[in-house]
Amino acid sequence: MSQTDMVSTKADLPPAPTGLSPDALFDKCNALARNLWWSWQPEVINLFRDLDPIRWRQLDHNPIALLSEFTPERLEMRAAELVLFSRINHAFRRLKEYMTETATWARTHVGVLGSKPVAYFSLEFGVHESVPIYSGGLGVLSGDHIKSASGLGVPLVAIGLFYDQGYFKQHLNAEGYQQEEYLDTKVENLPMEPARGTDGKPITIEIPTRNRPLLAKVWLMHVGRVELYLLDCDVKENSPEDRELTSRLYGGDNRTRIRQELVAGVGGIRALKALGIKPGVYHLNEGHSGFATLEAIRERMSDDGMSFDDALRNVARHTVFTTHTPVPAGHDRFDGGLIEEHLGPLRDQLGISFDQLMGLGRVEPQNGNETFCMTVLGLKLSRRANAVSNLHGHVSRRMWAHLWPWRVEEEIPIGHITNGVHVKSWLAWQMQQLYDRHFPANWIKRTGEPEVWQHIYDTDPGELWETHNALKNLLLAFVRRRVSRQCRRRGENDDAVEAARNVLDPNILTLGFGRRFATYKRADLILRDADRMAKLVNDPKRPVQIIFAGKAHPADEPGKQLIKRIANMRHDSRFAGRITFVEDYDINVCRHLIQGVDVWLNNPRRPLEASGTSGQKAVLNGALNLSILDGWWAEAYDGSNGFAIGKGTQHVDDTLTDSRDGKDLYRVLEEEVIPLYYDRDIDGLPQHWIRRMMNSISSLAWRFSADRMVADYVRTAYLPAAGGLSCEMNIH
């Protein structure tokens, strides 16, 4: 039967039990789909999935795209078949209650921010896989930040860029080499609308440069209570080159990069002005949006008649800067020609010389050979700067100590607020149901409180283990679908496709590794000794299996070669069916991995992992971390809540560090992880393993939640920056 045949007229259908017309029912579903609040509400996700499970998966879990395939009449018919009316009404009512709720954490904690909201700048936002304007960890962190700000009720607006091609889709060819594919995103399938200014008209902002002005329209996306504004240069008045400026995330050369950052920073401030929003705090998430401070200074000078020096001090007092990069080469730098071409008109309005402007981005202002560094600009034009873990704070103070040569390293004004993750976005529905049965009522609104998570010890070990195994089986089913599809796309024979449908075994200890394939993250550390690994994988009584996923930057050839090596291990008979690579790592793949693996593996070269949050997501679902003592794990591991590789030291020679860490990884696997996992009682339960799962959840879930993180930002950064009650950031 065709879709057309299935669609009945209103006259053919019985009236809905709710008394709603088909159009009203359709409008409620669309209202749910157009606020990304749904993306962390399992009941609403299940509601959309039930409308058409196959298309839901095919459409990357995009409810707007799904609803576009329904007429109001067909939607009503489907709702009647599945008895969805009460679920739709309940979800719609919950959204309205959420949006109008006043009894939030922020009501009694944000003080002056109530009238002076935070403006949160980031070059990418990873809210959900159906909105592909993120590449990895930085974007997902930004997404989690604004979702938790929404839940806590923190007055915050977010500013970024809209990329109509986003980041690339990853496919591996027959040789296992990464191929990048960029796809146009259909704007009509995204939950956004033109942002309107105080005059009610759609906003287009203009940014002057020495050559020609850049124009950008502004989109509005609702993420719960937070409004996310995205600037888009695909404006007909722009040149063809400029219309493509915001098409791809992290694409193009250094000139493209500075122009994107000009739009995000200067354009972001101008968009806020057009919207009538007067922030009390500017939060720069990484240096990419640092130009916002210069435009804010220009505004102060223009609106309030301040001198440049006074305006700079004023803006710096209201600016919070977060650095994420412990690698010197990872900080954006631009030569003087690019700076003058793009910031020349703004420099004229600021009334400063070229050397003065360049000095703001230099460690040594008078050094004409030094390029302009966005991180230096962020540090100089903020009065509150932070790293994203305790260890990263030490690394950052050492890295940037020469900006404050009169201070000892311990007094460098860079503190730390350790990253956290948005619990509802990463917690499996099955695990949440388990917690609902044993945790206090409304525990989900108190995820940053340690007392809540101690109730994990009230759960029955068998119940926790069964829930984990159910999630593990879902993961393996997902992986098998993915890898068999990969084989079919590459034109492999039926035997290869069939083998892919049967990879992995739910009864085997399963390790997961998913992240960007930068070489310092050492994805192949566990494979350094192939013979030793083969023995572990093929042990007749206590075998191990590994799932890998991740993308390499298109320009990172060593990273691509690393992927090729790991992906091709499936052709080695020793590892066939036991080591698998899943293509196109994104939020959806990450969610499946962290919810289903037994062990989450992370082995960067210390101290190059600023924080890392994937392991924090795994904690929520009962997976145990096996990690180098770097980033967040350096302050999380207590000896009973996971496993540590190494002793928290590194050799000055990277080759020796890698060798030493590789050997210790094997030792921990052989002597601690594997024996503990396979040690079963008479009922087949690994009681000591389950106890460690409970220890992990109780000690880590609250500490590394995004609610705790955002609350820390409010107390130690936002409030003092906005002129509220000061609470100094701990920099030790």
Buried (B, 14 or more C-beta within 10 A) or exposed (E): EEEEEEBBEEEEBEEBEBEBBBBEBBBBBBBBBBBBBBBBBBEBBEBBBBBBEEBBEEBBBBBBBBBBEBBBBBBBBBBBEEEBBEBBBEBBEBBEEBEEEEEBBBEEBBBBBBEBBBBBBBBBBBBBBBBBBBBBBBBBBBBBBBBBBBBBBBBBBBBBBBBBBBBBBBBBEEEBBBEBEBEEBEEEBBBBEEBBBEEEEEBBBEBBBEEEEBBBBBBBBBBBBBBBBBBBBBBEEBEEEBBBBBBBBBBEEEEBBBBBBBBBBBBBBBBBBBBEBEBBBBBBBBBBBBBBBBBBBBBBBEEEEBEBEBBBBBBBBBBBBBBBBBEEEBBBBBEBEBBBBBBBBBBEBBEBEEEEBBBBBBBEBEEEEBBBBBBBBBBBBBBBBBBBBBBBBBBBBBBBBEBBEEEEEEEBBBBBBBBBBBBBBBBBEBBBEBBEEBBEEEBBBBBBBEEBBBBBEEBEBEEBBBBBBBBBEBBBBBBBEBBBEBBEEBEBEEEBBEBBEEBBEBEBBBBBBBBBBBBBBBBBBBBBBEEBBBBBBEBEEBBBBBBBBBBBBBEBEEBBBBBBBBBBBBEEEBBBBBBBBBBBBBBBBBBBBBBBBBBBBBBBBBBBBBBBBBBBBBBBBBBBBBBBBBBBBBBBBEEEBBBBBBEBEBEEEEEEBBEBBBBBBBEBBBEEBBEBBBEEEEEEBBBEBBBBBBBBBBBBBBBBBBBBBBBBBBBBBBBBBBBBEEEEBEBE
